[in-house]
């Protein structure tokens, strides 16, 4: 089975997008923790 390049590219884009959306809240949480630690 051969996957067309466009479909494959689109799939990778979506994968990257979902990964970014999933990582972003964790990144913000990490920033808050670091900010909190800097206060003390």
C-alpha positions in Angstrom: 0.0 0.0 0.0 1.4 3.3 -1.1 0.5 6.4 0.9 0.3 9.6 -1.3 2.8 12.3 -0.2 0.1 14.9 0.3 -1.9 12.7 2.7 1.3 11.7 4.5 2.3 15.4 4.9 -1.1 16.3 6.1 -1.1 13.5 8.6 2.3 14.7 10.0 1.0 18.3 10.2 -2.0 17.1 12.3 0.2 15.0 14.5 2.5 18.0 15.1 -0.5 20.2 15.8 -2.0 17.8 18.3 1.4 17.4 20.0 1.8 21.1 20.3 -1.8 21.5 21.7 -1.0 18.8 24.2 2.4 20.1 25.2 1.3 23.8 25.5 -0.7 23.5 28.8 2.1 21.5 30.3 4.6 24.2 29.3 2.4 26.9 30.9 2.1 24.8 34.1 5.9 24.5 34.1 6.3 28.3 33.7 3.9 28.9 36.7 5.9 26.5 38.8 9.1 28.2 37.9 7.6 31.6 38.5 6.4 30.5 41.9 9.8 29.1 42.8 11.5 32.3 41.9 9.4 34.3 44.4 11.0 32.4 47.3 
